[in-house]
Amino acid sequence: MPGYIANYGYTNGSGDYYIVVDTDKCDGCGECVEACPQGVLEVITDDYDDLVAAVREEHHRNLKYVCAPCKPVSGPRDIKCQLACPSGAVSHSW
């Protein structure tokens, strides 16, 4: 089935805040879901009946804040969901 790039998030006056899932790479393993300490991600069945990672609906408009513990403004970044993904399917726009 054809894959796509799923962008979950928003743009506001301070920037773009998206978690991006490349569904060609994502196999729905759930490693990113388990790694996220904030419970931002879930595994869903997409329009092609494939299991893929996605941002939970309640977090679509607050990623800047809910992801802040892993993505501080300064200092080291420990982006657990991105590091846990064995296929490199999960990334962040900011």
PDB file of N, CA, C and O in Angstrom, chain B, residues numbered from 101:
ATOM      1  N   MET B 101       0.835  -1.189   0.000  1.00  0.00           N
ATOM      2  CA  MET B 101       0.000   0.000   0.000  1.00  0.00           C
ATOM      3  C   MET B 101       0.881   1.254   0.000  1.00  0.00           C
ATOM      4  O   MET B 101       2.000   1.231   0.513  1.00  0.00           O
ATOM      5  N   PRO B 102       0.385   2.318  -0.561  1.00  0.00           N
ATOM      6  CA  PRO B 102       1.179   3.543  -0.590  1.00  0.00           C
ATOM      7  C   PRO B 102       1.303   4.154   0.801  1.00  0.00           C
ATOM      8  O   PRO B 102       0.359   4.127   1.591  1.00  0.00           O
ATOM      9  N   GLY B 103       2.465   4.699   1.086  1.00  0.00           N
ATOM     10  CA  GLY B 103       2.688   5.367   2.358  1.00  0.00           C
ATOM     11  C   GLY B 103       2.491   6.862   2.207  1.00  0.00           C
ATOM     12  O   GLY B 103       2.257   7.365   1.108  1.00  0.00           O
ATOM     13  N   TYR B 104       2.584   7.543   3.292  1.00  0.00           N
ATOM     14  CA  TYR B 104       2.456   8.988   3.283  1.00  0.00           C
ATOM     15  C   TYR B 104       3.174   9.551   4.490  1.00  0.00           C
ATOM     16  O   TYR B 104       3.559   8.813   5.397  1.00  0.00           O
ATOM     17  N   ILE B 105       3.348  10.830   4.498  1.00  0.00           N
ATOM     18  CA  ILE B 105       3.942  11.523   5.627  1.00  0.00           C
ATOM     19  C   ILE B 105       2.790  12.125   6.429  1.00  0.00           C
ATOM     20  O   ILE B 105       2.047  12.961   5.917  1.00  0.00           O
ATOM     21  N   ALA B 106       2.644  11.709   7.665  1.00  0.00           N
ATOM     22  CA  ALA B 106       1.586  12.229   8.527  1.00  0.00           C
ATOM     23  C   ALA B 106       2.184  13.300   9.432  1.00  0.00           C
ATOM     24  O   ALA B 106       3.123  13.032  10.182  1.00  0.00           O
ATOM     25  N   ASN B 107       1.648  14.497   9.364  1.00  0.00           N
ATOM     26  CA  ASN B 107       2.083  15.624  10.190  1.00  0.00           C
ATOM     27  C   ASN B 107       1.017  15.895  11.248  1.00  0.00           C
ATOM     28  O   ASN B 107      -0.133  16.199  10.930  1.00  0.00           O
ATOM     29  N   TYR B 108       1.420  15.780  12.505  1.00  0.00           N
ATOM     30  CA  TYR B 108       0.503  16.044  13.611  1.00  0.00           C
ATOM     31  C   TYR B 108       1.023  17.251  14.381  1.00  0.00           C
ATOM     32  O   TYR B 108       2.157  17.236  14.861  1.00  0.00           O
ATOM     33  N   GLY B 109       0.217  18.284  14.504  1.00  0.00           N
ATOM     34  CA  GLY B 109       0.641  19.439  15.266  1.00  0.00           C
ATOM     35  C   GLY B 109       0.019  20.723  14.778  1.00  0.00           C
ATOM     36  O   GLY B 109      -1.122  20.741  14.318  1.00  0.00           O
ATOM     37  N   TYR B 110       0.792  21.818  14.883  1.00  0.00           N
ATOM     38  CA  TYR B 110       0.238  23.131  14.584  1.00  0.00           C
ATOM     39  C   TYR B 110       1.358  24.137  14.354  1.00  0.00           C
ATOM     40  O   TYR B 110       2.524  23.888  14.662  1.00  0.00           O
ATOM     41  N   THR B 111       0.969  25.269  13.808  1.00  0.00           N
ATOM     42  CA  THR B 111       1.849  26.421  13.627  1.00  0.00           C
ATOM     43  C   THR B 111       1.216  27.575  14.376  1.00  0.00           C
ATOM     44  O   THR B 111       0.009  27.799  14.296  1.00  0.00           O
ATOM     45  N   ASN B 112       2.062  28.321  15.119  1.00  0.00           N
ATOM     46  CA  ASN B 112       1.566  29.544  15.738  1.00  0.00           C
ATOM     47  C   ASN B 112       2.629  30.618  15.583  1.00  0.00           C
ATOM     48  O   ASN B 112       3.605  30.412  14.863  1.00  0.00           O
ATOM     49  N   GLY B 113       2.465  31.745  16.234  1.00  0.00           N
ATOM     50  CA  GLY B 113       3.383  32.867  16.088  1.00  0.00           C
ATOM     51  C   GLY B 113       4.807  32.568  16.513  1.00  0.00           C
ATOM     52  O   GLY B 113       5.730  33.272  16.102  1.00  0.00           O
ATOM     53  N   SER B 114       5.010  31.536  17.328  1.00  0.00           N
ATOM     54  CA  SER B 114       6.364  31.212  17.786  1.00  0.00           C
ATOM     55  C   SER B 114       7.027  30.100  16.982  1.00  0.00           C
ATOM     56  O   SER B 114       8.204  29.810  17.196  1.00  0.00           O
ATOM     57  N   GLY B 115       6.300  29.473  16.062  1.00  0.00           N
ATOM     58  CA  GLY B 115       6.932  28.457  15.228  1.00  0.00           C
ATOM     59  C   GLY B 115       6.017  27.333  14.799  1.00  0.00           C
ATOM     60  O   GLY B 115       4.802  27.375  14.987  1.00  0.00           O
ATOM     61  N   ASP B 116       6.653  26.314  14.209  1.00  0.00           N
ATOM     62  CA  ASP B 116       5.964  25.109  13.753  1.00  0.00           C
ATOM     63  C   ASP B 116       6.233  23.998  14.752  1.00  0.00           C
ATOM     64  O   ASP B 116       7.385  23.758  15.114  1.00  0.00           O
ATOM     65  N   TYR B 117       5.199  23.323  15.197  1.00  0.00           N
ATOM     66  CA  TYR B 117       5.319  22.266  16.188  1.00  0.00           C
ATOM     67  C   TYR B 117       4.598  21.024  15.679  1.00  0.00           C
ATOM     68  O   TYR B 117       3.395  20.860  15.882  1.00  0.00           O
ATOM     69  N   TYR B 118       5.355  20.153  15.014  1.00  0.00           N
ATOM     70  CA  TYR B 118       4.792  18.957  14.420  1.00  0.00           C
ATOM     71  C   TYR B 118       5.615  17.733  14.784  1.00  0.00           C
ATOM     72  O   TYR B 118       6.843  17.789  14.852  1.00  0.00           O
ATOM     73  N   ILE B 119       4.930  16.640  15.013  1.00  0.00           N
ATOM     74  CA  ILE B 119       5.566  15.331  15.025  1.00  0.00           C
ATOM     75  C   ILE B 119       5.190  14.715  13.685  1.00  0.00           C
ATOM     76  O   ILE B 119       4.025  14.700  13.286  1.00  0.00           O
ATOM     77  N   VAL B 120       6.204  14.213  13.009  1.00  0.00           N
ATOM     78  CA  VAL B 120       6.032  13.681  11.661  1.00  0.00           C
ATOM     79  C   VAL B 120       6.251  12.173  11.699  1.00  0.00           C
ATOM     80  O   VAL B 120       7.236  11.696  12.263  1.00  0.00           O
ATOM     81  N   VAL B 121       5.328  11.427  11.096  1.00  0.00           N
ATOM     82  CA  VAL B 121       5.457   9.982  10.990  1.00  0.00           C
ATOM     83  C   VAL B 121       5.481   9.610   9.517  1.00  0.00           C
ATOM     84  O   VAL B 121       4.530   9.876   8.783  1.00  0.00           O
ATOM     85  N   ASP B 122       6.582   8.989   9.089  1.00  0.00           N
ATOM     86  CA  ASP B 122       6.704   8.490   7.716  1.00  0.00           C
ATOM     87  C   ASP B 122       6.113   7.088   7.704  1.00  0.00           C
ATOM     88  O   ASP B 122       6.731   6.144   8.197  1.00  0.00           O
ATOM     89  N   THR B 123       4.926   6.952   7.145  1.00  0.00           N
ATOM     90  CA  THR B 123       4.226   5.672   7.204  1.00  0.00           C
ATOM     91  C   THR B 123       4.844   4.622   6.283  1.00  0.00           C
ATOM     92  O   THR B 123       4.544   3.436   6.422  1.00  0.00           O
ATOM     93  N   ASP B 124       5.701   5.034   5.344  1.00  0.00           N
ATOM     94  CA  ASP B 124       6.444   4.047   4.562  1.00  0.00           C
ATOM     95  C   ASP B 124       7.439   3.313   5.446  1.00  0.00           C
ATOM     96  O   ASP B 124       7.734   2.141   5.215  1.00  0.00           O
ATOM     97  N   LYS B 125       7.957   4.000   6.456  1.00  0.00           N
ATOM     98  CA  LYS B 125       8.941   3.409   7.364  1.00  0.00           C
ATOM     99  C   LYS B 125       8.314   2.793   8.606  1.00  0.00           C
ATOM    100  O   LYS B 125       8.846   1.823   9.148  1.00  0.00           O
ATOM    101  N   CYS B 126       7.202   3.335   9.061  1.00  0.00           N
ATOM    102  CA  CYS B 126       6.579   2.883  10.314  1.00  0.00           C
ATOM    103  C   CYS B 126       5.884   1.539  10.113  1.00  0.00           C
ATOM    104  O   CYS B 126       5.088   1.364   9.190  1.00  0.00           O
ATOM    105  N   ASP B 127       6.205   0.590  11.004  1.00  0.00           N
ATOM    106  CA  ASP B 127       5.548  -0.714  10.927  1.00  0.00           C
ATOM    107  C   ASP B 127       4.596  -0.955  12.095  1.00  0.00           C
ATOM    108  O   ASP B 127       4.091  -2.064  12.273  1.00  0.00           O
ATOM    109  N   GLY B 128       4.352   0.097  12.898  1.00  0.00           N
ATOM    110  CA  GLY B 128       3.407  -0.021  14.007  1.00  0.00           C
ATOM    111  C   GLY B 128       3.931  -0.815  15.185  1.00  0.00           C
ATOM    112  O   GLY B 128       3.143  -1.350  15.965  1.00  0.00           O
ATOM    113  N   CYS B 129       5.252  -0.905  15.334  1.00  0.00           N
ATOM    114  CA  CYS B 129       5.840  -1.713  16.410  1.00  0.00           C
ATOM    115  C   CYS B 129       5.506  -1.185  17.806  1.00  0.00           C
ATOM    116  O   CYS B 129       5.473  -1.960  18.763  1.00  0.00           O
ATOM    117  N   GLY B 130       5.260   0.124  17.937  1.00  0.00           N
ATOM    118  CA  GLY B 130       4.889   0.701  19.218  1.00  0.00           C
ATOM    119  C   GLY B 130       6.046   1.093  20.112  1.00  0.00           C
ATOM    120  O   GLY B 130       5.822   1.519  21.245  1.00  0.00           O
ATOM    121  N   GLU B 131       7.280   0.965  19.639  1.00  0.00           N
ATOM    122  CA  GLU B 131       8.441   1.338  20.457  1.00  0.00           C
ATOM    123  C   GLU B 131       8.387   2.817  20.852  1.00  0.00           C
ATOM    124  O   GLU B 131       8.723   3.166  21.983  1.00  0.00           O
ATOM    125  N   CYS B 132       7.969   3.678  19.935  1.00  0.00           N
ATOM    126  CA  CYS B 132       7.880   5.112  20.224  1.00  0.00           C
ATOM    127  C   CYS B 132       6.804   5.392  21.267  1.00  0.00           C
ATOM    128  O   CYS B 132       6.970   6.269  22.114  1.00  0.00           O
ATOM    129  N   VAL B 133       5.707   4.652  21.206  1.00  0.00           N
ATOM    130  CA  VAL B 133       4.609   4.808  22.168  1.00  0.00           C
ATOM    131  C   VAL B 133       5.104   4.475  23.571  1.00  0.00           C
ATOM    132  O   VAL B 133       4.846   5.216  24.520  1.00  0.00           O
ATOM    133  N   GLU B 134       5.809   3.367  23.695  1.00  0.00           N
ATOM    134  CA  GLU B 134       6.329   2.946  24.991  1.00  0.00           C
ATOM    135  C   GLU B 134       7.385   3.909  25.519  1.00  0.00           C
ATOM    136  O   GLU B 134       7.491   4.111  26.729  1.00  0.00           O
ATOM    137  N   ALA B 135       8.166   4.503  24.624  1.00  0.00           N
ATOM    138  CA  ALA B 135       9.266   5.383  25.031  1.00  0.00           C
ATOM    139  C   ALA B 135       8.804   6.770  25.465  1.00  0.00           C
ATOM    140  O   ALA B 135       9.510   7.435  26.222  1.00  0.00           O
ATOM    141  N   CYS B 136       7.646   7.223  25.009  1.00  0.00           N
ATOM    142  CA  CYS B 136       7.187   8.593  25.287  1.00  0.00           C
ATOM    143  C   CYS B 136       6.679   8.712  26.727  1.00  0.00           C
ATOM    144  O   CYS B 136       5.672   8.100  27.084  1.00  0.00           O
ATOM    145  N   PRO B 137       7.372   9.495  27.548  1.00  0.00           N
ATOM    146  CA  PRO B 137       6.951   9.627  28.942  1.00  0.00           C
ATOM    147  C   PRO B 137       5.669  10.448  29.125  1.00  0.00           C
ATOM    148  O   PRO B 137       5.062  10.417  30.195  1.00  0.00           O
ATOM    149  N   GLN B 138       5.258  11.180  28.085  1.00  0.00           N
ATOM    150  CA  GLN B 138       4.076  12.027  28.177  1.00  0.00           C
ATOM    151  C   GLN B 138       2.817  11.387  27.580  1.00  0.00           C
ATOM    152  O   GLN B 138       1.741  11.981  27.640  1.00  0.00           O
ATOM    153  N   GLY B 139       2.936  10.195  27.010  1.00  0.00           N
ATOM    154  CA  GLY B 139       1.769   9.526  26.429  1.00  0.00           C
ATOM    155  C   GLY B 139       1.216  10.230  25.211  1.00  0.00           C
ATOM    156  O   GLY B 139       0.006  10.218  24.987  1.00  0.00           O
ATOM    157  N   VAL B 140       2.076  10.841  24.422  1.00  0.00           N
ATOM    158  CA  VAL B 140       1.652  11.618  23.257  1.00  0.00           C
ATOM    159  C   VAL B 140       1.248  10.722  22.091  1.00  0.00           C
ATOM    160  O   VAL B 140       0.359  11.078  21.317  1.00  0.00           O
ATOM    161  N   LEU B 141       1.884   9.577  21.959  1.00  0.00           N
ATOM    162  CA  LEU B 141       1.694   8.731  20.781  1.00  0.00           C
ATOM    163  C   LEU B 141       0.817   7.526  21.064  1.00  0.00           C
ATOM    164  O   LEU B 141       0.662   7.096  22.207  1.00  0.00           O
ATOM    165  N   GLU B 142       0.250   6.996  19.997  1.00  0.00           N
ATOM    166  CA  GLU B 142      -0.512   5.757  20.043  1.00  0.00           C
ATOM    167  C   GLU B 142      -0.328   5.049  18.704  1.00  0.00           C
ATOM    168  O   GLU B 142       0.108   5.669  17.733  1.00  0.00           O
ATOM    169  N   VAL B 143      -0.649   3.779  18.641  1.00  0.00           N
ATOM    170  CA  VAL B 143      -0.643   3.039  17.385  1.00  0.00           C
ATOM    171  C   VAL B 143      -2.087   2.935  16.920  1.00  0.00           C
ATOM    172  O   VAL B 143      -2.973   2.532  17.673  1.00  0.00           O
ATOM    173  N   ILE B 144      -2.304   3.307  15.664  1.00  0.00           N
ATOM    174  CA  ILE B 144      -3.652   3.282  15.087  1.00  0.00           C
ATOM    175  C   ILE B 144      -3.649   2.448  13.810  1.00  0.00           C
ATOM    176  O   ILE B 144      -2.589   2.106  13.285  1.00  0.00           O
ATOM    177  N   THR B 145      -4.815   2.132  13.326  1.00  0.00           N
ATOM    178  CA  THR B 145      -4.967   1.532  12.005  1.00  0.00           C
ATOM    179  C   THR B 145      -5.301   2.667  11.053  1.00  0.00           C
ATOM    180  O   THR B 145      -6.302   3.361  11.229  1.00  0.00           O
ATOM    181  N   ASP B 146      -4.451   2.856  10.032  1.00  0.00           N
ATOM    182  CA  ASP B 146      -4.651   3.968   9.107  1.00  0.00           C
ATOM    183  C   ASP B 146      -5.675   3.622   8.030  1.00  0.00           C
ATOM    184  O   ASP B 146      -6.310   2.569   8.081  1.00  0.00           O
ATOM    185  N   ASP B 147      -5.829   4.512   7.062  1.00  0.00           N
ATOM    186  CA  ASP B 147      -6.809   4.327   5.993  1.00  0.00           C
ATOM    187  C   ASP B 147      -6.506   3.132   5.096  1.00  0.00           C
ATOM    188  O   ASP B 147      -7.373   2.684   4.346  1.00  0.00           O
ATOM    189  N   TYR B 148      -5.278   2.612   5.168  1.00  0.00           N
ATOM    190  CA  TYR B 148      -4.878   1.461   4.355  1.00  0.00           C
ATOM    191  C   TYR B 148      -4.850   0.175   5.169  1.00  0.00           C
ATOM    192  O   TYR B 148      -4.310  -0.835   4.720  1.00  0.00           O
ATOM    193  N   ASP B 149      -5.435   0.208   6.375  1.00  0.00           N
ATOM    194  CA  ASP B 149      -5.481  -0.927   7.298  1.00  0.00           C
ATOM    195  C   ASP B 149      -4.108  -1.349   7.792  1.00  0.00           C
ATOM    196  O   ASP B 149      -3.903  -2.510   8.144  1.00  0.00           O
ATOM    197  N   ASP B 150      -3.161  -0.406   7.819  1.00  0.00           N
ATOM    198  CA  ASP B 150      -1.829  -0.656   8.362  1.00  0.00           C
ATOM    199  C   ASP B 150      -1.750  -0.076   9.765  1.00  0.00           C
ATOM    200  O   ASP B 150      -2.376   0.945  10.051  1.00  0.00           O
ATOM    201  N   LEU B 151      -0.993  -0.714  10.637  1.00  0.00           N
ATOM    202  CA  LEU B 151      -0.730  -0.168  11.958  1.00  0.00           C
ATOM    203  C   LEU B 151       0.400   0.848  11.844  1.00  0.00           C
ATOM    204  O   LEU B 151       1.466   0.546  11.308  1.00  0.00           O
ATOM    205  N   VAL B 152       0.158   2.061  12.355  1.00  0.00           N
ATOM    206  CA  VAL B 152       1.164   3.125  12.318  1.00  0.00           C
ATOM    207  C   VAL B 152       1.067   3.965  13.593  1.00  0.00           C
ATOM    208  O   VAL B 152       0.028   4.003  14.253  1.00  0.00           O
ATOM    209  N   ALA B 153       2.153   4.624  13.916  1.00  0.00           N
ATOM    210  CA  ALA B 153       2.171   5.537  15.058  1.00  0.00           C
ATOM    211  C   ALA B 153       1.440   6.822  14.684  1.00  0.00           C
ATOM    212  O   ALA B 153       1.453   7.245  13.528  1.00  0.00           O
ATOM    213  N   ALA B 154       0.808   7.432  15.670  1.00  0.00           N
ATOM    214  CA  ALA B 154       0.100   8.699  15.470  1.00  0.00           C
ATOM    215  C   ALA B 154       0.091   9.462  16.793  1.00  0.00           C
ATOM    216  O   ALA B 154       0.234   8.876  17.865  1.00  0.00           O
ATOM    217  N   VAL B 155      -0.079  10.768  16.696  1.00  0.00           N
ATOM    218  CA  VAL B 155      -0.211  11.606  17.885  1.00  0.00           C
ATOM    219  C   VAL B 155      -1.666  11.531  18.346  1.00  0.00           C
ATOM    220  O   VAL B 155      -2.591  11.665  17.545  1.00  0.00           O
ATOM    221  N   ARG B 156      -1.851  11.315  19.644  1.00  0.00           N
ATOM    222  CA  ARG B 156      -3.204  11.265  20.194  1.00  0.00           C
ATOM    223  C   ARG B 156      -3.917  12.597  19.926  1.00  0.00           C
ATOM    224  O   ARG B 156      -3.314  13.666  20.017  1.00  0.00           O
ATOM    225  N   GLU B 157      -5.175  12.512  19.603  1.00  0.00           N
ATOM    226  CA  GLU B 157      -5.988  13.684  19.254  1.00  0.00           C
ATOM    227  C   GLU B 157      -5.858  14.809  20.280  1.00  0.00           C
ATOM    228  O   GLU B 157      -5.748  15.976  19.902  1.00  0.00           O
ATOM    229  N   GLU B 158      -5.867  14.480  21.559  1.00  0.00           N
ATOM    230  CA  GLU B 158      -5.833  15.516  22.597  1.00  0.00           C
ATOM    231  C   GLU B 158      -4.505  16.268  22.645  1.00  0.00           C
ATOM    232  O   GLU B 158      -4.400  17.286  23.330  1.00  0.00           O
ATOM    233  N   HIS B 159      -3.495  15.786  21.933  1.00  0.00           N
ATOM    234  CA  HIS B 159      -2.188  16.462  21.944  1.00  0.00           C
ATOM    235  C   HIS B 159      -1.876  17.211  20.648  1.00  0.00           C
ATOM    236  O   HIS B 159      -0.814  17.824  20.541  1.00  0.00           O
ATOM    237  N   HIS B 160      -2.764  17.178  19.673  1.00  0.00           N
ATOM    238  CA  HIS B 160      -2.512  17.846  18.392  1.00  0.00           C
ATOM    239  C   HIS B 160      -2.208  19.334  18.553  1.00  0.00           C
ATOM    240  O   HIS B 160      -1.417  19.877  17.782  1.00  0.00           O
ATOM    241  N   ARG B 161      -2.808  20.004  19.526  1.00  0.00           N
ATOM    242  CA  ARG B 161      -2.678  21.460  19.662  1.00  0.00           C
ATOM    243  C   ARG B 161      -1.803  21.898  20.835  1.00  0.00           C
ATOM    244  O   ARG B 161      -1.803  23.075  21.194  1.00  0.00           O
ATOM    245  N   ASN B 162      -1.055  20.966  21.440  1.00  0.00           N
ATOM    246  CA  ASN B 162      -0.218  21.373  22.576  1.00  0.00           C
ATOM    247  C   ASN B 162       1.158  20.709  22.571  1.00  0.00           C
ATOM    248  O   ASN B 162       1.784  20.589  23.624  1.00  0.00           O
ATOM    249  N   LEU B 163       1.634  20.281  21.418  1.00  0.00           N
ATOM    250  CA  LEU B 163       2.918  19.572  21.345  1.00  0.00           C
ATOM    251  C   LEU B 163       4.082  20.384  21.885  1.00  0.00           C
ATOM    252  O   LEU B 163       4.983  19.830  22.514  1.00  0.00           O
ATOM    253  N   LYS B 164       4.074  21.678  21.651  1.00  0.00           N
ATOM    254  CA  LYS B 164       5.157  22.538  22.149  1.00  0.00           C
ATOM    255  C   LYS B 164       5.328  22.351  23.655  1.00  0.00           C
ATOM    256  O   LYS B 164       6.448  22.341  24.166  1.00  0.00           O
ATOM    257  N   TYR B 165       4.234  22.206  24.342  1.00  0.00           N
ATOM    258  CA  TYR B 165       4.252  22.128  25.801  1.00  0.00           C
ATOM    259  C   TYR B 165       4.402  20.691  26.306  1.00  0.00           C
ATOM    260  O   TYR B 165       5.181  20.432  27.224  1.00  0.00           O
ATOM    261  N   VAL B 166       3.671  19.775  25.716  1.00  0.00           N
ATOM    262  CA  VAL B 166       3.697  18.404  26.209  1.00  0.00           C
ATOM    263  C   VAL B 166       5.032  17.716  25.885  1.00  0.00           C
ATOM    264  O   VAL B 166       5.449  16.816  26.613  1.00  0.00           O
ATOM    265  N   CYS B 167       5.696  18.126  24.817  1.00  0.00           N
ATOM    266  CA  CYS B 167       6.994  17.547  24.456  1.00  0.00           C
ATOM    267  C   CYS B 167       8.161  18.293  25.100  1.00  0.00           C
ATOM    268  O   CYS B 167       9.311  17.885  24.936  1.00  0.00           O
ATOM    269  N   ALA B 168       7.894  19.360  25.816  1.00  0.00           N
ATOM    270  CA  ALA B 168       8.945  20.196  26.403  1.00  0.00           C
ATOM    271  C   ALA B 168       9.915  19.440  27.310  1.00  0.00           C
ATOM    272  O   ALA B 168      11.104  19.759  27.286  1.00  0.00           O
ATOM    273  N   PRO B 169       9.485  18.457  28.108  1.00  0.00           N
ATOM    274  CA  PRO B 169      10.464  17.747  28.938  1.00  0.00           C
ATOM    275  C   PRO B 169      11.572  17.060  28.127  1.00  0.00           C
ATOM    276  O   PRO B 169      12.706  16.961  28.595  1.00  0.00           O
ATOM    277  N   CYS B 170      11.259  16.597  26.945  1.00  0.00           N
ATOM    278  CA  CYS B 170      12.253  15.938  26.089  1.00  0.00           C
ATOM    279  C   CYS B 170      12.956  16.919  25.158  1.00  0.00           C
ATOM    280  O   CYS B 170      14.024  16.613  24.628  1.00  0.00           O
ATOM    281  N   LYS B 171      12.366  18.094  24.956  1.00  0.00           N
ATOM    282  CA  LYS B 171      12.892  19.065  24.006  1.00  0.00           C
ATOM    283  C   LYS B 171      13.026  20.440  24.656  1.00  0.00           C
ATOM    284  O   LYS B 171      12.349  21.379  24.238  1.00  0.00           O
ATOM    285  N   PRO B 172      13.876  20.580  25.660  1.00  0.00           N
ATOM    286  CA  PRO B 172      14.010  21.889  26.310  1.00  0.00           C
ATOM    287  C   PRO B 172      14.585  22.925  25.347  1.00  0.00           C
ATOM    288  O   PRO B 172      15.203  22.577  24.341  1.00  0.00           O
ATOM    289  N   VAL B 173      14.376  24.188  25.664  1.00  0.00           N
ATOM    290  CA  VAL B 173      14.862  25.288  24.829  1.00  0.00           C
ATOM    291  C   VAL B 173      16.389  25.282  24.761  1.00  0.00           C
ATOM    292  O   VAL B 173      16.967  25.582  23.716  1.00  0.00           O
ATOM    293  N   SER B 174      17.039  24.943  25.870  1.00  0.00           N
ATOM    294  CA  SER B 174      18.495  24.862  25.884  1.00  0.00           C
ATOM    295  C   SER B 174      18.931  23.580  26.580  1.00  0.00           C
ATOM    296  O   SER B 174      18.147  22.953  27.292  1.00  0.00           O
ATOM    297  N   GLY B 175      20.159  23.203  26.376  1.00  0.00           N
ATOM    298  CA  GLY B 175      20.682  21.995  26.982  1.00  0.00           C
ATOM    299  C   GLY B 175      20.466  20.784  26.099  1.00  0.00           C
ATOM    300  O   GLY B 175      19.982  20.906  24.974  1.00  0.00           O
ATOM    301  N   PRO B 176      20.825  19.613  26.605  1.00  0.00           N
ATOM    302  CA  PRO B 176      20.700  18.397  25.793  1.00  0.00           C
ATOM    303  C   PRO B 176      19.238  18.008  25.563  1.00  0.00           C
ATOM    304  O   PRO B 176      18.372  18.213  26.413  1.00  0.00           O
ATOM    305  N   ARG B 177      19.007  17.453  24.409  1.00  0.00           N
ATOM    306  CA  ARG B 177      17.671  16.971  24.057  1.00  0.00           C
ATOM    307  C   ARG B 177      17.677  15.449  24.072  1.00  0.00           C
ATOM    308  O   ARG B 177      18.563  14.814  23.501  1.00  0.00           O
ATOM    309  N   ASP B 178      16.704  14.889  24.715  1.00  0.00           N
ATOM    310  CA  ASP B 178      16.552  13.445  24.811  1.00  0.00           C
ATOM    311  C   ASP B 178      15.193  13.100  24.234  1.00  0.00           C
ATOM    312  O   ASP B 178      14.233  12.882  24.973  1.00  0.00           O
ATOM    313  N   ILE B 179      15.113  13.050  22.917  1.00  0.00           N
ATOM    314  CA  ILE B 179      13.842  12.851  22.231  1.00  0.00           C
ATOM    315  C   ILE B 179      13.557  11.351  22.175  1.00  0.00           C
ATOM    316  O   ILE B 179      13.865  10.676  21.193  1.00  0.00           O
ATOM    317  N   LYS B 180      12.970  10.857  23.244  1.00  0.00           N
ATOM    318  CA  LYS B 180      12.803   9.424  23.454  1.00  0.00           C
ATOM    319  C   LYS B 180      12.041   8.719  22.330  1.00  0.00           C
ATOM    320  O   LYS B 180      12.440   7.635  21.903  1.00  0.00           O
ATOM    321  N   CYS B 181      10.962   9.313  21.852  1.00  0.00           N
ATOM    322  CA  CYS B 181      10.169   8.667  20.804  1.00  0.00           C
ATOM    323  C   CYS B 181      10.979   8.506  19.528  1.00  0.00           C
ATOM    324  O   CYS B 181      10.914   7.468  18.870  1.00  0.00           O
ATOM    325  N   GLN B 182      11.730   9.521  19.185  1.00  0.00           N
ATOM    326  CA  GLN B 182      12.534   9.503  17.972  1.00  0.00           C
ATOM    327  C   GLN B 182      13.678   8.498  18.104  1.00  0.00           C
ATOM    328  O   GLN B 182      13.957   7.750  17.166  1.00  0.00           O
ATOM    329  N   LEU B 183      14.333   8.477  19.250  1.00  0.00           N
ATOM    330  CA  LEU B 183      15.442   7.554  19.481  1.00  0.00           C
ATOM    331  C   LEU B 183      14.977   6.100  19.540  1.00  0.00           C
ATOM    332  O   LEU B 183      15.719   5.198  19.153  1.00  0.00           O
ATOM    333  N   ALA B 184      13.771   5.869  20.015  1.00  0.00           N
ATOM    334  CA  ALA B 184      13.257   4.505  20.169  1.00  0.00           C
ATOM    335  C   ALA B 184      12.800   3.879  18.853  1.00  0.00           C
ATOM    336  O   ALA B 184      12.712   2.655  18.753  1.00  0.00           O
ATOM    337  N   CYS B 185      12.516   4.685  17.861  1.00  0.00           N
ATOM    338  CA  CYS B 185      11.977   4.168  16.594  1.00  0.00           C
ATOM    339  C   CYS B 185      13.077   3.445  15.812  1.00  0.00           C
ATOM    340  O   CYS B 185      14.013   4.089  15.336  1.00  0.00           O
ATOM    341  N   PRO B 186      12.980   2.116  15.671  1.00  0.00           N
ATOM    342  CA  PRO B 186      14.028   1.365  14.982  1.00  0.00           C
ATOM    343  C   PRO B 186      14.120   1.669  13.494  1.00  0.00           C
ATOM    344  O   PRO B 186      15.168   1.457  12.885  1.00  0.00           O
ATOM    345  N   SER B 187      13.043   2.159  12.904  1.00  0.00           N
ATOM    346  CA  SER B 187      13.054   2.424  11.459  1.00  0.00           C
ATOM    347  C   SER B 187      13.261   3.898  11.120  1.00  0.00           C
ATOM    348  O   SER B 187      13.329   4.250   9.942  1.00  0.00           O
ATOM    349  N   GLY B 188      13.362   4.760  12.120  1.00  0.00           N
ATOM    350  CA  GLY B 188      13.551   6.192  11.859  1.00  0.00           C
ATOM    351  C   GLY B 188      12.329   6.879  11.283  1.00  0.00           C
ATOM    352  O   GLY B 188      12.452   7.864  10.555  1.00  0.00           O
ATOM    353  N   ALA B 189      11.157   6.369  11.603  1.00  0.00           N
ATOM    354  CA  ALA B 189       9.911   6.901  11.038  1.00  0.00           C
ATOM    355  C   ALA B 189       9.384   8.130  11.755  1.00  0.00           C
ATOM    356  O   ALA B 189       8.570   8.863  11.194  1.00  0.00           O
ATOM    357  N   VAL B 190       9.831   8.374  12.990  1.00  0.00           N
ATOM    358  CA  VAL B 190       9.307   9.476  13.803  1.00  0.00           C
ATOM    359  C   VAL B 190      10.325  10.601  13.874  1.00  0.00           C
ATOM    360  O   VAL B 190      11.500  10.374  14.163  1.00  0.00           O
ATOM    361  N   SER B 191       9.861  11.827  13.605  1.00  0.00           N
ATOM    362  CA  SER B 191      10.724  13.008  13.736  1.00  0.00           C
ATOM    363  C   SER B 191       9.902  14.183  14.228  1.00  0.00           C
ATOM    364  O   SER B 191       8.673  14.132  14.263  1.00  0.00           O
ATOM    365  N   HIS B 192      10.602  15.240  14.606  1.00  0.00           N
ATOM    366  CA  HIS B 192       9.967  16.460  15.097  1.00  0.00           C
ATOM    367  C   HIS B 192      10.379  17.626  14.213  1.00  0.00           C
ATOM    368  O   HIS B 192      11.493  17.641  13.689  1.00  0.00           O
ATOM    369  N   SER B 193       9.505  18.592  14.043  1.00  0.00           N
ATOM    370  CA  SER B 193       9.802  19.730  13.169  1.00  0.00           C
ATOM    371  C   SER B 193      10.585  20.829  13.848  1.00  0.00           C
ATOM    372  O   SER B 193      11.170  21.672  13.168  1.00  0.00           O
ATOM    373  N   TRP B 194      10.616  20.847  15.159  1.00  0.00           N
ATOM    374  CA  TRP B 194      11.297  21.942  15.858  1.00  0.00           C
ATOM    375  C   TRP B 194      12.433  21.450  16.678  1.00  0.00           C
ATOM    376  O   TRP B 194      13.112  22.242  17.331  1.00  0.00           O
TER     377      TRP B 194
END
